Amino acid sequence: MKKANKAVKDRKAYKKMFDAYMKDNEIKDYENEWLLNEFARELQAEREKKHISQADLAKKTGMKQQEVSRIERGDQNAKVETLRKLADGVGKKLIVKLG
């Protein structure tokens, strides 16, 4: 019984800490940037693995080569639709899920 009460208290303390953490906009911005950079690294690796140039990917997706480059460098935010087009362009599916 004592362990169960401690677990409940620990869970409540963790939730309070987590809620405060999630309200911090700087943290949210960092997480968004990290996700886009992770996508950019995976996109570039897949593109190079399949020997597709940025220009070829841009042509396939109806984008400009400069835009593909900015996204791969993590210099440009992108809509989910754009990320999906790029993933399709290298023969992959964009998967978005809740964790």
Backbone as a ProteinNet text record, in pm:
[ID]
protein_1_A
[PRIMARY]
MKKANKAVKDRKAYKKMFDAYMKDNEIKDYENEWLLNEFARELQAEREKKHISQADLAKKTGMKQQEVSRIERGDQNAKVETLRKLADGVGKKLIVKLG
[TERTIARY]
82.7	0	87.1	197.1	286.2	351	392.5	454.5	356.5	229.2	126.2	105.4	101.1	84.6	202.6	323.3	442.6	439	395.4	386.9	287.1	174.9	74.2	131.6	200.2	261.9	368.8	450.9	555	494.1	386.1	319.2	263.6	202.9	147.3	258.1	367.9	481	539	550.4	602.1	509.1	377.5	281.3	289.8	302	312	438.3	548.7	674.4	663	602.9	587.9	498.4	388.3	297.7	368.9	449.3	525.4	625.9	688.9	786.3	720.3	601.6	534.2	481.1	466.3	421.2	534.9	656.3	773.6	786.2	758.9	761.7	899.1	1003.6	1138.7	1162.1	1110	1121.7	1044.8	923.6	842.5	913.5	970.4	1042.7	1160.3	1233.2	1347.1	1301.2	1192.2	1141.2	1097.7	1030.1	988.6	1109.6	1209.9	1331.7	1402.2	1406.7	1470.6	1399.4	1265.4	1188.9	1215.4	1216.7	1243.2	1385.3	1480.3	1619	1634.4	1562.4	1565.4	1509.4	1398	1340.4	1440.8	1504.3	1599.5	1715.2	1769	1879.5	1835.7	1718	1668.5	1639	1582	1552.5	1680.8	1778.6	1905	1971.5	1972.9	2035.5	1964.2	1832.4	1755	1775	1777	1797	1932.7	2036.1	2171.1	2183.9	2118.6	2121.5	2063.5	1962.4	1896.4	1954.1	2062.5	2130.9	2036.8	1957.7	1866.8	1924.9	1941.8	1993.1	1880.4	1917.3	1816	1731.4	1795.3	1722.6	1620.7	1661.3	1568.6	1451.6	1481.8	1376.3	1281.6	1337.8	1255.1	1161.8	1213.8	1132.8	1020.1	1052.9	953.1	840.8	873.9	777.4	713.5	759	704.3	755.3	872	932.5	1054.8	1112.2	1238.6	1353.6	1465	1582.5	1626.9	1618.5	1660.4	1575.2	1447.2	1358.9	1395.5	1424.2	1468	1595.7	1687.4	1814	1791.3	1706.1	1679.8	1617.4	1526.8	1463.6	1566.5	1652.1	1755.6	1856.3	1879.6	1971.2	1901.7	1769.2	1693.6	1672.9	1690.3	1677.1	1535.5	1445.6	1310.2	1209.2	1108.6	997.4	916.8	851.3	773.8	642.5	541.3	411.2	417.7	325.7	318.7	302.5	223	202.5	335.5	421.6	552.3	640	639.6	718.7	671	539	483.7	528.9	525.8	572	717.6	800.1	942.4	963.7	891.3	902.2	858.9	748.2	702.1	806.4	872.8	972.5	1092.3	1120	1231.1	1177.8	1047.9	989.6	958.2	937.2	904.7	771.9	715.2	591.3	624.3	557.4	569.7	472.9	522.5	439.5	443.5	325.8	312.5	230.2	281.2	206.7	222.8	131.5	138.8	222.2	303.9	388.5	345.8
-119.3	0	125.6	121.1	234.9	265.3	160.1	176.1	234.5	192.4	242.7	392	437.1	579.6	659.9	606.6	674.9	685.2	578.4	579.3	685	697.6	797.9	938.3	960.9	1091.6	1122	1022.1	1040.2	1073.9	1005.1	1027.9	1170.4	1215.3	1351.2	1455.1	1431.1	1524.3	1529	1413.4	1406.8	1480.5	1458.5	1524.3	1676	1723.6	1867.6	1922.6	1852.1	1894.7	1891.3	1784.9	1770.8	1880.9	1911.5	2017.2	2152.3	2181.7	2307.1	2309.3	2197.6	2184.1	2210.8	2155.9	2169.3	2310.3	2390.2	2528.1	2619.2	2574.2	2653.4	2658.3	2775	2789.8	2764.5	2796.1	2772.3	2622.5	2542.2	2396.9	2349.7	2400.6	2361.2	2397.4	2517.9	2560.6	2467.5	2430.9	2340.9	2205.2	2153.7	2024	2028.7	2136.9	2151.5	2155.5	2232.2	2242.5	2106.9	2035.4	1904.4	1808.7	1808.2	1720.5	1752.6	1881.6	1919.6	1883.3	1900.7	1863.7	1713.3	1637.8	1491.8	1449.4	1510.6	1481.9	1518.1	1634.1	1680.6	1582.1	1532.8	1436	1306.7	1259.5	1135.9	1155.5	1268.5	1297.8	1300.4	1374.3	1385	1248	1170.9	1038.1	949.1	951.4	868.7	916.5	1047	1104	1062.5	1073.8	1037.4	887.3	807.7	662.2	619.9	694.4	661.4	740.7	813.9	891.8	990.1	1061	1163.7	1299.2	1387.2	1521.4	1606.7	1716.2	1808.4	1861.5	1888.3	1939.1	1836.7	1708.8	1603.7	1589.6	1596.7	1586.7	1705.6	1822.3	1941.7	1926.7	1877.1	1857.6	1756.8	1647.8	1544.6	1598.5	1691	1740.4	1873.5	1933	2062	2176.8	2157.2	2260.2	2317.1	2420.3	2474.5	2403.6	2388.8	2323.7	2397	2529.7	2608.9	2577.6	2551.3	2518.1	2381.5	2284.8	2153.1	2169	2249.4	2272.2	2334.2	2436.1	2501.9	2405.1	2319.4	2222.5	2120.5	2073.8	1977.1	2037.4	2166.5	2232.3	2266.4	2254.1	2290.7	2439.2	2511.1	2656.8	2704.2	2613.5	2653.7	2562	2622.7	2543.7	2495.3	2383.3	2328.2	2273.4	2282.4	2225.7	2073.9	2007.1	1861.1	1820.2	1894.2	1863.8	1863.6	1960.6	1968.6	1851.1	1817.9	1703.6	1574.6	1561.4	1443.3	1434.3	1547	1548.9	1505.1	1556.6	1522	1373.7	1323.3	1180.8	1096.3	1132.4	1061.3	1067.5	1182.3	1202.6	1109.4	1061.1	965.7	823.9	805	671.8	625.3	719.4	686.8	747.4	702.3	759.2	842.2	954.9	1035.9	978.1	945.4	890.4	986.5	1033.5	1122.2	1047.2	1041.3	968.5	1037.7	1009	1061.4	965.4	1022.3	938.2	938
0	0	0	79.9	88.9	-46.7	-118.8	-249.9	-350.3	-342.3	-433.6	-412.4	-286.2	-257.3	-308.8	-292.3	-341.5	-493.8	-560.1	-705.9	-753.2	-684.5	-720.2	-701.9	-590.2	-564.7	-668.7	-700.4	-801.5	-937.6	-972.4	-1100.7	-1106.1	-996.7	-991.8	-1001.9	-932.7	-939.1	-1080.8	-1142.5	-1279.7	-1375.1	-1361.3	-1449.1	-1433.2	-1311.1	-1286.2	-1353.7	-1337.7	-1399.2	-1552	-1605.7	-1750.4	-1806.9	-1739.3	-1785.6	-1788.7	-1687.3	-1685.3	-1800	-1823.2	-1933.2	-2068.1	-2089.1	-2217.6	-2242	-2136.4	-2153.3	-2197.9	-2185.5	-2221.1	-2373.9	-2433.2	-2579.3	-2638.1	-2565.3	-2614.9	-2635.5	-2544.2	-2556.7	-2678.9	-2698.2	-2813.8	-2943.9	-2949.3	-3069.3	-3096.7	-2993.1	-3007.4	-3060.8	-3005.2	-3049.7	-3196	-3235.3	-3375.4	-3466.9	-3428	-3508.6	-3516.6	-3405.1	-3404	-3499.8	-3497.9	-3586.6	-3733.3	-3767.7	-3906.6	-3947.5	-3857.5	-3889.3	-3904.4	-3823.2	-3834.7	-3970.6	-4010.1	-4142.2	-4251.5	-4238.7	-4339.8	-4356	-4244.6	-4251.9	-4320.6	-4284.1	-4344.4	-4493.2	-4528.6	-4669.1	-4751.4	-4703.8	-4777.3	-4792.1	-4685.5	-4690.9	-4792.3	-4792	-4885	-5028.7	-5047.4	-5181	-5236.2	-5154.6	-5198.3	-5220.7	-5138	-5151.9	-5287.4	-5330.7	-5457.9	-5575.8	-5550.1	-5653.6	-5723.7	-5641.6	-5692.4	-5653.2	-5749.4	-5718.1	-5659.8	-5596.9	-5546.2	-5661.6	-5773.9	-5891	-5940.6	-5943.8	-5986.9	-5889.2	-5759.5	-5658.5	-5670.3	-5692.7	-5708.9	-5828.7	-5938	-6058.7	-6031.3	-5962.1	-5929.6	-5842.9	-5755.4	-5656.3	-5693.8	-5805	-5844.2	-5759.5	-5700.6	-5615.9	-5685.9	-5627.1	-5676.7	-5605.1	-5673.4	-5614.9	-5489.1	-5490.1	-5374.5	-5252	-5273.6	-5161.9	-5103.4	-5190.4	-5143.7	-5061.5	-5111.3	-5041.5	-4904	-4896.8	-4767.5	-4667.4	-4715.7	-4625.6	-4578	-4668.1	-4628.9	-4530.9	-4539.9	-4445.4	-4314.2	-4311.9	-4192.2	-4179.9	-4291.2	-4289.9	-4318.5	-4347.5	-4383.5	-4318	-4254.3	-4203.1	-4322.5	-4307.2	-4417.1	-4365.3	-4449.4	-4416.6	-4433.1	-4367.2	-4377.2	-4522.7	-4598.5	-4740.7	-4816	-4787.1	-4852.4	-4811.8	-4683.3	-4636	-4701.6	-4718.1	-4782.7	-4928.1	-4998.7	-5138.6	-5148.9	-5059.4	-5062	-5031.2	-4932.5	-4899.7	-5019.2	-5081.3	-5201.3	-5311.5	-5323.8	-5428.7	-5418.9	-5297.9	-5280.7	-5256.9	-5285.5	-5275	-5134.1	-5043.4	-4904.4	-4866.6	-4755.4	-4701.6	-4579.5	-4566.7	-4445.9	-4344.2	-4226.9	-4120.3	-4003.3	-3963.6	-3848.6	-3745.1	-3622.3	-3519.4	-3385.3	-3297.9	-3161.4	-3078.6	-2991.2	-2907.5	-2765.2
[MASK]
+++++++++++++++++++++++++++++++++++++++++++++++++++++++++++++++++++++++++++++++++++++++++++++++++++

